[in-house]
Amino acid sequence: MRSIAVWVVAGLRRYRPDRNPLRRRSDRVEAGFVAAALVAVLLAVWPAALAARAAYGGGP
């Protein structure tokens, strides 16, 4: 279980916004794409759940 926690912390450190002068522009762009992808997935969960509920007979 500890290895998962270490992996999550390492990922957060990699993609967090900071003022590190050694961070490359491509690293900042990648972090922006990761954040945008995360937001897109989170926004898509609700409509997907509603569509699944309607498709399998639990809808309104």
Buried (B, 14 or more C-beta within 10 A) or exposed (E): EEEEEEEEEEEEEEBEEEEEEEEEEEEBEEBEEEEEEEEEEEEEEEEEEEEEEEEEEEEE
